[in-house]
């Protein structure tokens, strides 16, 4: 059963996940979703439940830059950047204790943002790690490396 499920997940990541990772929309959606938490992070600055305002602005701008990379004909690099920053966002803001407290207070938006970041980590990370680079990029890398 688990082998069949793994095969289905791999097929999904190779088809729909690839289209998802090549699009700049997930990174831009993450940027907008994180930026929407700015008023709450300013108001609840000392609660330690929400990210600090400077963290919200930093992550929002980094996700926007990742989306621009995907839009500007560099989908592999944009996917790698989105995956890396999504994983960091999940590590910083996805602790079960913090999310449990937010759910008790009726705040589900941060849980949704962490879920979006986790989905971006998986899909964009898989795309970045499995997509072959073009021959021109490989040759340029070898030339710059001196090999």
Backbone as JSON Lines, residues from 0, in Angstrom:
{"i":0,"aa":"X","n":[0.82,-1.2,0.0],"ca":[0.0,0.0,0.0],"c":[0.87,1.26,0.0]}
{"i":1,"aa":"X","n":[1.93,1.27,0.79],"ca":[2.74,2.48,0.86],"c":[3.52,2.71,-0.44]}
{"i":2,"aa":"X","n":[3.9,1.63,-1.14],"ca":[4.57,1.78,-2.42],"c":[3.66,2.41,-3.46]}
{"i":3,"aa":"X","n":[2.38,2.01,-3.43],"ca":[1.41,2.58,-4.35],"c":[1.17,4.06,-4.05]}
{"i":4,"aa":"X","n":[1.12,4.41,-2.76],"ca":[0.92,5.8,-2.38],"c":[2.14,6.65,-2.77]}
{"i":5,"aa":"X","n":[3.32,6.11,-2.57],"ca":[4.53,6.84,-2.96],"c":[4.55,7.07,-4.47]}
{"i":6,"aa":"X","n":[4.11,6.09,-5.23],"ca":[4.06,6.24,-6.68],"c":[3.05,7.32,-7.08]}
{"i":7,"aa":"X","n":[1.9,7.37,-6.4],"ca":[0.89,8.4,-6.69],"c":[1.4,9.79,-6.34]}
{"i":8,"aa":"X","n":[2.11,9.9,-5.22],"ca":[2.66,11.2,-4.83],"c":[3.71,11.65,-5.84]}
{"i":9,"aa":"X","n":[4.56,10.72,-6.27],"ca":[5.59,11.06,-7.26],"c":[4.94,11.48,-8.58]}
{"i":10,"aa":"X","n":[3.9,10.77,-9.01],"ca":[3.2,11.16,-10.23],"c":[2.58,12.55,-10.11]}
{"i":11,"aa":"X","n":[2.0,12.83,-8.94],"ca":[1.42,14.15,-8.72],"c":[2.48,15.24,-8.78]}
{"i":12,"aa":"X","n":[3.62,15.01,-8.11],"ca":[4.67,16.02,-8.1],"c":[5.28,16.21,-9.48]}
{"i":13,"aa":"X","n":[5.31,15.15,-10.29],"ca":[5.86,15.26,-11.64],"c":[4.92,15.98,-12.6]}
{"i":14,"aa":"X","n":[3.64,15.98,-12.34],"ca":[2.68,16.61,-13.27],"c":[2.16,17.92,-12.7]}
{"i":15,"aa":"X","n":[1.23,17.87,-11.79],"ca":[0.63,19.08,-11.23],"c":[1.61,19.86,-10.37]}
{"i":16,"aa":"X","n":[2.44,19.15,-9.63],"ca":[3.43,19.83,-8.8],"c":[4.44,20.6,-9.63]}
{"i":17,"aa":"X","n":[4.78,20.07,-10.79],"ca":[5.71,20.77,-11.68],"c":[5.09,22.07,-12.19]}
{"i":18,"aa":"X","n":[3.83,22.01,-12.61],"ca":[3.15,23.22,-13.07],"c":[3.03,24.24,-11.94]}
{"i":19,"aa":"X","n":[2.77,23.76,-10.74],"ca":[2.65,24.63,-9.57],"c":[3.99,25.32,-9.27]}
{"i":20,"aa":"X","n":[5.08,24.54,-9.34],"ca":[6.39,25.09,-9.01],"c":[6.93,26.03,-10.08]}
{"i":21,"aa":"X","n":[6.54,25.82,-11.33],"ca":[7.01,26.7,-12.41],"c":[6.3,28.04,-12.43]}
{"i":22,"aa":"X","n":[5.17,28.13,-11.77],"ca":[4.38,29.36,-11.76],"c":[4.9,30.32,-10.68]}
{"i":23,"aa":"X","n":[4.9,31.61,-10.95],"ca":[5.29,32.57,-9.91],"c":[4.17,32.83,-8.9]}
{"i":24,"aa":"X","n":[2.98,32.35,-9.17],"ca":[1.83,32.66,-8.31],"c":[1.94,32.11,-6.88]}
{"i":25,"aa":"X","n":[2.44,30.88,-6.64],"ca":[2.52,30.43,-5.25],"c":[3.44,31.3,-4.39]}
{"i":26,"aa":"X","n":[4.57,31.72,-4.95],"ca":[5.48,32.58,-4.18],"c":[4.85,33.94,-3.93]}
{"i":27,"aa":"X","n":[4.17,34.48,-4.93],"ca":[3.51,35.78,-4.76],"c":[2.34,35.66,-3.78]}
{"i":28,"aa":"X","n":[1.63,34.55,-3.82],"ca":[0.54,34.34,-2.87],"c":[1.08,34.23,-1.44]}
{"i":29,"aa":"X","n":[2.22,33.56,-1.28],"ca":[2.84,33.49,0.04],"c":[3.24,34.88,0.51]}
{"i":30,"aa":"X","n":[3.79,35.68,-0.39],"ca":[4.19,37.04,-0.04],"c":[2.99,37.86,0.43]}
{"i":31,"aa":"X","n":[1.89,37.77,-0.29],"ca":[0.7,38.53,0.07],"c":[0.1,38.01,1.38]}
{"i":32,"aa":"X","n":[0.08,36.69,1.54],"ca":[-0.49,36.12,2.77],"c":[0.32,36.52,4.0]}
{"i":33,"aa":"X","n":[1.63,36.49,3.88],"ca":[2.48,36.88,5.01],"c":[2.35,38.37,5.28]}
{"i":34,"aa":"X","n":[2.31,39.16,4.22],"ca":[2.18,40.61,4.4],"c":[0.84,40.98,5.02]}
{"i":35,"aa":"X","n":[-0.18,40.16,4.81],"ca":[-1.48,40.44,5.41],"c":[-1.45,40.3,6.93]}
{"i":36,"aa":"X","n":[-0.43,39.66,7.48],"ca":[-0.31,39.5,8.93],"c":[0.38,40.69,9.58]}
{"i":37,"aa":"X","n":[0.81,41.67,8.79],"ca":[1.54,42.82,9.34],"c":[0.74,43.61,10.37]}
{"i":38,"aa":"X","n":[-0.54,43.94,10.14],"ca":[-1.27,44.69,11.18],"c":[-1.36,43.92,12.51]}
{"i":39,"aa":"X","n":[-1.59,42.62,12.44],"ca":[-1.65,41.83,13.68],"c":[-0.29,41.74,14.35]}
{"i":40,"aa":"X","n":[0.77,41.63,13.56],"ca":[2.09,41.51,14.17],"c":[2.5,42.82,14.84]}
{"i":41,"aa":"X","n":[2.02,43.96,14.34],"ca":[2.31,45.23,15.0],"c":[1.5,45.37,16.29]}
{"i":42,"aa":"X","n":[0.24,44.93,16.23],"ca":[-0.65,45.08,17.38],"c":[-0.29,44.1,18.49]}
{"i":43,"aa":"X","n":[0.04,42.87,18.12],"ca":[0.35,41.82,19.1],"c":[1.85,41.58,19.18]}
{"i":44,"aa":"X","n":[2.62,42.66,19.22],"ca":[4.07,42.58,19.12],"c":[4.69,41.74,20.22]}
{"i":45,"aa":"X","n":[4.21,41.85,21.44],"ca":[4.84,41.17,22.56],"c":[4.21,39.82,22.89]}
{"i":46,"aa":"X","n":[3.26,39.36,22.11],"ca":[2.59,38.11,22.44],"c":[3.43,36.88,22.1]}
{"i":47,"aa":"X","n":[4.42,37.02,21.25],"ca":[5.3,35.93,20.8],"c":[4.56,34.84,20.02]}
{"i":48,"aa":"X","n":[3.32,35.1,19.66],"ca":[2.58,34.14,18.87],"c":[2.71,34.41,17.38]}
{"i":49,"aa":"X","n":[2.84,35.67,17.02],"ca":[2.95,36.05,15.62],"c":[4.37,36.55,15.35]}
{"i":50,"aa":"X","n":[4.8,36.49,14.1],"ca":[6.14,36.98,13.78],"c":[6.26,38.48,14.03]}
{"i":51,"aa":"X","n":[7.46,38.92,14.27],"ca":[7.73,40.34,14.46],"c":[7.48,41.09,13.14]}
{"i":52,"aa":"X","n":[7.2,42.38,13.21],"ca":[6.94,43.13,11.97],"c":[8.09,43.09,10.97]}
{"i":53,"aa":"X","n":[9.33,43.18,11.43],"ca":[10.45,43.14,10.49],"c":[10.56,41.77,9.84]}
{"i":54,"aa":"X","n":[10.2,40.71,10.56],"ca":[10.23,39.37,9.99],"c":[9.16,39.22,8.91]}
{"i":55,"aa":"X","n":[7.99,39.79,9.16],"ca":[6.91,39.75,8.16],"c":[7.36,40.44,6.88]}
{"i":56,"aa":"X","n":[7.96,41.61,7.02],"ca":[8.42,42.36,5.84],"c":[9.55,41.62,5.12]}
{"i":57,"aa":"X","n":[10.45,41.01,5.87],"ca":[11.57,40.28,5.27],"c":[11.07,39.08,4.46]}
{"i":58,"aa":"X","n":[10.25,38.25,5.07],"ca":[9.75,37.07,4.36],"c":[8.88,37.45,3.18]}
{"i":59,"aa":"X","n":[8.07,38.47,3.34],"ca":[7.22,38.9,2.23],"c":[8.05,39.35,1.04]}
{"i":60,"aa":"X","n":[9.09,40.12,1.29],"ca":[9.93,40.59,0.18],"c":[10.73,39.44,-0.43]}
{"i":61,"aa":"X","n":[11.17,38.48,0.37],"ca":[11.92,37.34,-0.18],"c":[11.03,36.45,-1.04]}
{"i":62,"aa":"X","n":[9.8,36.23,-0.62],"ca":[8.88,35.44,-1.45],"c":[8.53,36.18,-2.74]}
{"i":63,"aa":"X","n":[8.4,37.48,-2.66],"ca":[8.13,38.26,-3.87],"c":[9.32,38.17,-4.84]}
{"i":64,"aa":"X","n":[10.53,38.21,-4.31],"ca":[11.72,38.07,-5.16],"c":[11.77,36.67,-5.79]}
{"i":65,"aa":"X","n":[11.37,35.66,-5.04],"ca":[11.34,34.29,-5.58],"c":[10.32,34.18,-6.71]}
{"i":66,"aa":"X","n":[9.17,34.8,-6.52],"ca":[8.16,34.81,-7.57],"c":[8.65,35.53,-8.81]}
{"i":67,"aa":"X","n":[9.39,36.62,-8.61],"ca":[9.93,37.35,-9.76],"c":[10.95,36.49,-10.51]}
{"i":68,"aa":"X","n":[11.74,35.72,-9.78],"ca":[12.71,34.84,-10.44],"c":[11.99,33.83,-11.34]}
{"i":69,"aa":"X","n":[10.91,33.26,-10.83],"ca":[10.14,32.3,-11.63],"c":[9.5,32.99,-12.83]}
{"i":70,"aa":"X","n":[9.06,34.2,-12.64],"ca":[8.43,34.95,-13.73],"c":[9.46,35.36,-14.79]}
{"i":71,"aa":"X","n":[10.67,35.61,-14.38],"ca":[11.71,36.13,-15.26],"c":[12.56,35.0,-15.87]}
{"i":72,"aa":"X","n":[11.89,33.92,-16.27],"ca":[12.52,32.8,-16.98],"c":[13.63,32.09,-16.21]}
{"i":73,"aa":"X","n":[13.51,32.03,-14.91],"ca":[14.42,31.24,-14.09],"c":[13.6,30.41,-13.11]}
{"i":74,"aa":"X","n":[12.73,29.5,-13.62],"ca":[11.83,28.79,-12.71],"c":[12.55,27.84,-11.76]}
{"i":75,"aa":"X","n":[13.68,27.28,-12.17],"ca":[14.39,26.36,-11.29],"c":[14.98,27.12,-10.11]}
{"i":76,"aa":"X","n":[15.61,28.25,-10.38],"ca":[16.19,29.05,-9.3],"c":[15.1,29.65,-8.42]}
{"i":77,"aa":"X","n":[14.0,30.08,-9.02],"ca":[12.89,30.61,-8.24],"c":[12.29,29.54,-7.34]}
{"i":78,"aa":"X","n":[12.2,28.3,-7.86],"ca":[11.66,27.21,-7.05],"c":[12.59,26.87,-5.88]}
{"i":79,"aa":"X","n":[13.89,26.89,-6.13],"ca":[14.84,26.62,-5.05],"c":[14.79,27.68,-3.96]}
{"i":80,"aa":"X","n":[14.69,28.93,-4.38],"ca":[14.61,30.02,-3.4],"c":[13.31,29.95,-2.61]}
{"i":81,"aa":"X","n":[12.21,29.67,-3.31],"ca":[10.91,29.55,-2.63],"c":[10.92,28.39,-1.65]}
{"i":82,"aa":"X","n":[11.5,27.26,-2.04],"ca":[11.55,26.09,-1.15],"c":[12.39,26.38,0.09]}
{"i":83,"aa":"X","n":[13.52,27.02,-0.11],"ca":[14.4,27.3,1.04],"c":[13.73,28.26,2.03]}
{"i":84,"aa":"X","n":[13.18,29.35,1.54],"ca":[12.57,30.31,2.45],"c":[11.26,29.8,3.03]}
{"i":85,"aa":"X","n":[10.56,28.93,2.31],"ca":[9.35,28.32,2.88],"c":[9.72,27.4,4.04]}
{"i":86,"aa":"X","n":[10.79,26.64,3.87],"ca":[11.23,25.76,4.96],"c":[11.65,26.57,6.18]}
{"i":87,"aa":"X","n":[12.36,27.66,5.96],"ca":[12.77,28.51,7.08],"c":[11.55,29.12,7.76]}
{"i":88,"aa":"X","n":[10.56,29.54,6.97],"ca":[9.34,30.09,7.56],"c":[8.63,29.04,8.41]}
{"i":89,"aa":"X","n":[8.56,27.81,7.91],"ca":[7.92,26.74,8.68],"c":[8.66,26.47,9.98]}
{"i":90,"aa":"X","n":[9.97,26.49,9.93],"ca":[10.76,26.25,11.15],"c":[10.54,27.37,12.16]}
{"i":91,"aa":"X","n":[10.53,28.61,11.68],"ca":[10.39,29.74,12.61],"c":[8.98,29.91,13.15]}
{"i":92,"aa":"X","n":[7.96,29.59,12.35],"ca":[6.58,29.92,12.75],"c":[5.65,28.72,12.85]}
{"i":93,"aa":"X","n":[6.16,27.52,12.69],"ca":[5.29,26.37,12.66],"c":[5.37,25.44,13.85]}
{"i":94,"aa":"X","n":[5.81,25.95,14.99],"ca":[5.89,25.07,16.15],"c":[4.48,24.69,16.61]}
{"i":95,"aa":"X","n":[4.29,23.43,16.99],"ca":[2.95,22.98,17.41],"c":[2.41,23.77,18.61]}
{"i":96,"aa":"X","n":[3.27,24.16,19.51],"ca":[2.82,24.91,20.69],"c":[2.26,26.27,20.27]}
{"i":97,"aa":"X","n":[2.97,26.96,19.39],"ca":[2.53,28.28,18.93],"c":[1.24,28.17,18.12]}
{"i":98,"aa":"X","n":[1.17,27.18,17.23],"ca":[-0.03,27.03,16.4],"c":[-1.23,26.59,17.24]}
{"i":99,"aa":"X","n":[-0.99,25.77,18.26],"ca":[-2.07,25.37,19.15],"c":[-2.66,26.55,19.91]}
{"i":100,"aa":"X","n":[-1.8,27.44,20.39],"ca":[-2.29,28.64,21.09],"c":[-3.08,29.54,20.14]}
{"i":101,"aa":"X","n":[-2.59,29.68,18.9],"ca":[-3.3,30.52,17.94],"c":[-4.67,29.94,17.62]}
{"i":102,"aa":"X","n":[-4.77,28.61,17.52],"ca":[-6.08,27.99,17.27],"c":[-7.02,28.19,18.43]}
{"i":103,"aa":"X","n":[-6.5,28.14,19.66],"ca":[-7.36,28.36,20.82],"c":[-7.91,29.78,20.85]}
{"i":104,"aa":"X","n":[-7.13,30.73,20.33],"ca":[-7.58,32.11,20.28],"c":[-8.4,32.39,19.03]}
{"i":105,"aa":"X","n":[-8.65,31.4,18.19],"ca":[-9.49,31.57,17.02],"c":[-8.78,32.18,15.81]}
{"i":106,"aa":"X","n":[-7.48,32.11,15.78],"ca":[-6.71,32.67,14.65],"c":[-6.23,31.52,13.77]}
{"i":107,"aa":"X","n":[-6.9,31.33,12.65],"ca":[-6.54,30.22,11.76],"c":[-5.69,30.67,10.58]}
{"i":108,"aa":"X","n":[-5.62,31.96,10.31],"ca":[-4.83,32.44,9.17],"c":[-3.35,32.06,9.29]}
{"i":109,"aa":"X","n":[-2.7,32.21,10.47],"ca":[-1.3,31.79,10.55],"c":[-1.11,30.29,10.28]}
{"i":110,"aa":"X","n":[-2.08,29.48,10.66],"ca":[-2.0,28.05,10.38],"c":[-2.08,27.8,8.88]}
{"i":111,"aa":"X","n":[-2.95,28.53,8.18],"ca":[-3.04,28.41,6.73],"c":[-1.77,28.85,6.03]}
{"i":112,"aa":"X","n":[-1.13,29.91,6.54],"ca":[0.11,30.39,5.93],"c":[1.23,29.37,6.12]}
{"i":113,"aa":"X","n":[1.3,28.76,7.29],"ca":[2.31,27.72,7.53],"c":[2.03,26.51,6.63]}
{"i":114,"aa":"X","n":[0.75,26.18,6.44],"ca":[0.4,25.08,5.53],"c":[0.8,25.38,4.09]}
{"i":115,"aa":"X","n":[0.59,26.62,3.66],"ca":[1.01,27.03,2.32],"c":[2.53,26.97,2.19]}
{"i":116,"aa":"X","n":[3.24,27.41,3.22],"ca":[4.7,27.34,3.19],"c":[5.18,25.89,3.16]}
{"i":117,"aa":"X","n":[4.51,25.0,3.89],"ca":[4.9,23.59,3.87],"c":[4.66,22.98,2.49]}
{"i":118,"aa":"X","n":[3.53,23.3,1.88],"ca":[3.25,22.81,0.53],"c":[4.28,23.35,-0.47]}
{"i":119,"aa":"X","n":[4.65,24.61,-0.33],"ca":[5.67,25.19,-1.2],"c":[7.02,24.51,-0.99]}
{"i":120,"aa":"X","n":[7.34,24.17,0.25],"ca":[8.6,23.49,0.53],"c":[8.67,22.16,-0.21]}
{"i":121,"aa":"X","n":[7.6,21.4,-0.14],"ca":[7.59,20.07,-0.77],"c":[7.59,20.19,-2.3]}
{"i":122,"aa":"X","n":[6.66,20.95,-2.86],"ca":[6.55,20.99,-4.32],"c":[7.72,21.7,-4.97]}
{"i":123,"aa":"X","n":[8.09,22.85,-4.46],"ca":[9.2,23.59,-5.05],"c":[10.54,22.9,-4.8]}
{"i":124,"aa":"X","n":[10.69,22.3,-3.62],"ca":[11.92,21.57,-3.34],"c":[12.09,20.36,-4.25]}
{"i":125,"aa":"X","n":[11.02,19.62,-4.47],"ca":[11.07,18.47,-5.37],"c":[11.4,18.92,-6.79]}
{"i":126,"aa":"X","n":[10.78,19.99,-7.22],"ca":[11.04,20.5,-8.56],"c":[12.5,20.94,-8.7]}
{"i":127,"aa":"X","n":[13.01,21.65,-7.7],"ca":[14.38,22.14,-7.75],"c":[15.39,20.99,-7.77]}
{"i":128,"aa":"X","n":[15.12,19.97,-6.98],"ca":[16.07,18.86,-6.87],"c":[16.01,17.88,-8.04]}
{"i":129,"aa":"X","n":[14.89,17.82,-8.74],"ca":[14.76,16.82,-9.8],"c":[14.85,17.37,-11.2]}
{"i":130,"aa":"X","n":[14.77,18.68,-11.38],"ca":[14.84,19.24,-12.73],"c":[16.28,19.3,-13.22]}
{"i":131,"aa":"X","n":[16.53,18.76,-14.41],"ca":[17.89,18.86,-14.95],"c":[18.15,20.28,-15.46]}
{"i":132,"aa":"X","n":[19.36,20.7,-15.29],"ca":[19.78,22.01,-15.8],"c":[20.04,21.92,-17.29]}
{"i":133,"aa":"X","n":[19.99,23.06,-17.98],"ca":[20.27,23.06,-19.41],"c":[21.76,22.86,-19.65]}
{"i":134,"aa":"X","n":[22.11,22.38,-20.83],"ca":[23.52,22.13,-21.16],"c":[24.33,23.42,-21.12]}
{"i":135,"aa":"X","n":[23.73,24.53,-21.53],"ca":[24.45,25.8,-21.52],"c":[24.83,26.2,-20.09]}
{"i":136,"aa":"X","n":[23.91,26.01,-19.14],"ca":[24.2,26.35,-17.76],"c":[25.29,25.46,-17.18]}
{"i":137,"aa":"X","n":[25.26,24.17,-17.51],"ca":[26.27,23.25,-17.02],"c":[27.64,23.61,-17.6]}
{"i":138,"aa":"X","n":[27.7,23.92,-18.89],"ca":[28.97,24.3,-19.52],"c":[29.5,25.61,-18.94]}
{"i":139,"aa":"X","n":[28.63,26.56,-18.7],"ca":[29.05,27.83,-18.1],"c":[29.59,27.62,-16.7]}
{"i":140,"aa":"X","n":[28.95,26.75,-15.93],"ca":[29.41,26.45,-14.58],"c":[30.79,25.8,-14.62]}
{"i":141,"aa":"X","n":[30.99,24.86,-15.54],"ca":[32.3,24.22,-15.66],"c":[33.37,25.21,-16.09]}
{"i":142,"aa":"X","n":[33.01,26.12,-16.99],"ca":[33.98,27.13,-17.45],"c":[34.37,28.06,-16.31]}
{"i":143,"aa":"X","n":[33.39,28.48,-15.52],"ca":[33.69,29.37,-14.4],"c":[34.46,28.66,-13.3]}
{"i":144,"aa":"X","n":[34.19,27.39,-13.13],"ca":[34.86,26.6,-12.1],"c":[36.31,26.32,-12.48]}
{"i":145,"aa":"X","n":[36.58,26.34,-13.79],"ca":[37.94,26.1,-14.25],"c":[38.17,24.67,-14.68]}
{"i":146,"aa":"X","n":[37.08,23.93,-14.88],"ca":[37.23,22.51,-15.21],"c":[36.92,22.18,-16.62]}
